Amino acid sequence: MRGCDLRQVLILASLLLLGACSSERHFGMDTLWPFGNPNAPIASGETAQRALGNSPPVTPIAPQAGNVWPGPVQPVPTIADQQKQMTQPLGDAYTPSLPSPYPPGVTPPTDADLSGADFSAAPGATATKVEPK
């Protein structure tokens, strides 16, 4: 008699625990409704249709005309190529990826242009505006 009471309590507790995240009405509708789960997501995508066993209408991808590849693969530089670049002065082998900060027609100053310039300042000096010549 006592075992039967414990079994009934366990069944009742398990049913209450199953419906703990929703109401009894939602729990009953989701588990007993004969027409499917009304709360299920709408399966209209291609992947969902394939998962349900249907074959969705798929538009084939048409090939593009012409050559769409950027070109042949560049060879991997060897150690000899790296050593050739090491004999060049720093910056000669470098090609900047950004456009020049100077306007068109203006070239950056070279070392010869800056050779006579003195960029040092005396202690306690104040900044002054220099007018272009």
N, C-alpha and C positions, 0 to 999 in steps of 0.2 A: 504494500500500500504506500509506503514511504517512497519507494523508487518511482512509482507512477507519478507522485506529486512533483518530484524533482525533475522528471522528464517533461512534464507540462510546463514547469517554470522555465526550463532551458529553451523549449520551443517558443514560448511567449517572449522570452528575452531576446532570442535570436531574431524574431520577427520585428521587434521594436528596434533592435540595433540596425537591421537592414534599412529601415525607413528613417534613420536618424538624420540623414542629410536632406531629406525632403519630406513633404507631408505624406500622409497615408494615401491620399487620393493620387498624388503623382507617382508614388511607389507602385500602387495598384495599376495605374494606367500604363506605366512603362513596362511592367512585367506581364500583365495579363491582356493588354489590348491586342486583338487579333489582326489589326491592320498595320502593324509596325509601330515603331516608336514615333509619336508625334513631335518629340523634342529633338529628334535626330537632325543633324545638319543636312542641308539640301545637297544632294550628290549630283551636281550638274557638270562638274569639271571632268576633263579627260581621264585623269588618274583615278578619280572616284568611280567613273563608269567602268574602267578596266578592272578595278578591285571588285566591283559588283558582278563581273562576268559579262558585261555588255561590250560591244565594239562601237566606240564613239566615232562620229564622222570626223575625220582628220583631213585638213587641207594639206596636200603634199607641198614640200618646199621646192620651188623652182630653181634650177641652177642659174647663176649669173653669167652674163656674157663677158668674155675677155679674161684677162689674167687678174685674179684677185689677190695673189700672193705678193709680198713685198719684194721678192727677188731671192737669189741664192743665199744660202747660209754663209756668213763670213767665216773664214778659217780661224781656228783658235790660235792666238799668238803663242809662239814658242819662246823658250828661254833666250834664244839668240835674238829674237825680235825685241824682247824686253831689255836686253843688254845694249842693243843699238840705241834705244830710246834713253838709256841711262847716260850715254855719252853726250847727249844734247843738253844745252843749258836748261835750267828749270823753266817751265812755262812754254817752251818752244813746241813741245809735242802736244800741249793742251789746246783743245778747241772749245771755246766757251759755248754753252748751250743756250745762253740768254742773249738777247740782242744787246748791242752796244748802248751804254748809258749816254753817250754823246750824240748830239743831233747830227743829221746827215751832213756830210762835208767837213765836219770837225773831227780832227784826229786827236787822240789822247797825247799828252806831253811825253816826250822821250827822256831818257837819262841826260842827253846832251842839253835839253832845254832847262833842266833842273840843276845842272852842275854848279852854276854860280849862285844859286839861291841859298839864302841863309834862313832856315826855319826856326832858329833858336830865339828865345825871348829872354830878356834880362829879368832878373828877379824883381818883382814888384811892378812890372810893366802892365799897362792897361791895353785892352784891345782897341784898335782904331780901324775905321773903315778905309779901305784902299780903293781908289777909283781906278777903273781900267784905263789903259793908255790909248 
